[in-house]
Amino acid sequence: MALIKTEKLTLSYENMTVIENLNFEVKSGDYLCIVGENGSGKSTLVKALLGLKKPVGGSIEFGDGLIQKEIGYLPQQTSAQRDFPASVSEVVISGCLNSRGIRPFYSVKERKTAAENIERLGLTELKNRSYRELSGGQQQRVLLARALCATKKLLLLDEPVTGLDPMVTAEMYGLIEKINKSGVTVIMVTHDMASALRYASHILCLTENKDDGFFGTAAEFLESNASNFLKGGAANGQDTE
Amino acid sequence: MGKILSEMFSAPILVRALIVGILVSLCAALLGVSLVLKRYSMIGDGLSHVGFGALAIAAVMNLAPMAVAIPVVILAAFLLLRLSSNSKIKGDSAIALISTGALAIGVMAVSMSHGVNIDLNSYLFGSIVSVSGGDVVISVILACAVLLMFVFFYTKIFAITFDESFAKATGINVNLYNMLIALLTAVTIVIGMRLMGSMLISSLIIFPALSSMRVFKSFKSVTICSAVVSVVTFVIGMIISYAADTPCGASIVCVNIAAFAGFFIAGAVVSRSK
């Protein structure tokens, strides 16, 4: 059984169908990159996977004991966040919120999970620092630690390297690869094709023309027609943001 | 100083104003941290103008002011929330639209009401005389609601304030909490604007949070500090207002300006000394 399996998934954004009859599956341990030009429905697909958007048609099924709200999500940063007064540990532990009902305070176990993930991402020295004092790469690591608090199985990363310099980007990819190798499945939305091909096991390519889409392993992708868009294909779509 | 305080506590009007003011300052500061960080500070300003319009119309039509103003402002709060999350009309222009519109309607209502005695000045800039016994009851209920919300849902409020997308993904009903915050903000503003005036009430929401953010670096410390700053500046402002016979709303805002300046300098010193 796959972790996630979609069948004939159809999604719309502001009454426009952006994804039609999409079939793909993610197995435990996979590293799937979702690529495609702006307006191809990447963000809408992310929302649907998180359960924030109802499919117009088709289905998304979760298997292997994955619960939808236990997906570790790393959203794109907003400008309001960058100067937010919050300590690193406050941000990281907020990832534990999905596993607790209405209890008002964090339990010992949740504090332990947060501490483990802080250490896992090398943030121990920063844990009492304020989020707004950190560099872009450090902030992204904090958000990754938070996402790991929310999940044991699946990370969903929405353009995690946007705005980072090349050194920090490489570091971030290294971290994500390490997390993937430790058994966490990764789904990443990205514009960075070169890195997608380098790290991903599978590629899902969304295109405006629904018939040109692609889903398969990274090796198959290079052989296919879909990779043509790498060479500067149509990029005149509208942004879905 | 002791004489001034004992004088203040012997006048029932002042005691009422102090109780309502302290509770409203506390609520405004707590809600303010979340509103300011979510870039919703202007919602407070917009709502107070709507409150002015509602109070003016209630007075002209001889209706109970609170019974009109509270529901109208709550409705406006929901509307503003919806507009801010809708990309077609941007939040800031929507607020300007609604606040100036409501202000104009209020002024029209007052000017057309011949024979009705309305003190426009106290509506706009507040007065302690207008605080009623009913306001005391409502402000106690409000303060309990806000405090309970912050104690029981503190972690969720943090998550929603810091990152709505992530909070939604973890299964938190973000819209419900946003509406709860909007509702409590609306009530805080209506109660507080009688004392502070509709032009000045939003300062109670914005100043304490901004002052605390200069110095403190975690969400918890910012929240606690702004509650303390808000109540302390309110009391100092009231004492100055009584002793120097200045309008209370403006006096409180001036104390807040001084506090902000103090925190600003302290923040600059702390970050330079690192």
Chai-1 contact restraints between the chains, C-beta under 6 A:
chainA,res_idxA,chainB,res_idxB,connection_type,confidence,min_distance_angstrom,max_distance_angstrom,comment,restraint_id
A,L50,B,A169,contact,1.0,0.0,6.0,A-B,restraint_1
A,L52,B,K168,contact,1.0,0.0,6.0,A-B,restraint_2
A,K69,B,T170,contact,1.0,0.0,6.0,A-B,restraint_3
A,K69,B,G171,contact,1.0,0.0,6.0,A-B,restraint_4
A,Y73,B,F166,contact,1.0,0.0,6.0,A-B,restraint_5
A,Y73,B,A169,contact,1.0,0.0,6.0,A-B,restraint_6
A,P75,B,S165,contact,1.0,0.0,6.0,A-B,restraint_7
A,P75,B,F166,contact,1.0,0.0,6.0,A-B,restraint_8
A,A80,B,R39,contact,1.0,0.0,6.0,A-B,restraint_9
A,F84,B,F162,contact,1.0,0.0,6.0,A-B,restraint_10
A,P85,B,M213,contact,1.0,0.0,6.0,A-B,restraint_11
A,P85,B,K217,contact,1.0,0.0,6.0,A-B,restraint_12
A,P85,B,V222,contact,1.0,0.0,6.0,A-B,restraint_13
A,A86,B,S218,contact,1.0,0.0,6.0,A-B,restraint_14
A,A86,B,F219,contact,1.0,0.0,6.0,A-B,restraint_15
A,S87,B,S218,contact,1.0,0.0,6.0,A-B,restraint_16
A,E90,B,S218,contact,1.0,0.0,6.0,A-B,restraint_17
A,E90,B,F219,contact,1.0,0.0,6.0,A-B,restraint_18
A,S94,B,F158,contact,1.0,0.0,6.0,A-B,restraint_19
A,S94,B,A159,contact,1.0,0.0,6.0,A-B,restraint_20
A,L97,B,A159,contact,1.0,0.0,6.0,A-B,restraint_21
A,L97,B,T170,contact,1.0,0.0,6.0,A-B,restraint_22
A,N98,B,T170,contact,1.0,0.0,6.0,A-B,restraint_23
A,N98,B,G171,contact,1.0,0.0,6.0,A-B,restraint_24
A,P104,B,F152,contact,1.0,0.0,6.0,A-B,restraint_25
A,S130,B,K217,contact,1.0,0.0,6.0,A-B,restraint_26
A,A150,B,T170,contact,1.0,0.0,6.0,A-B,restraint_27
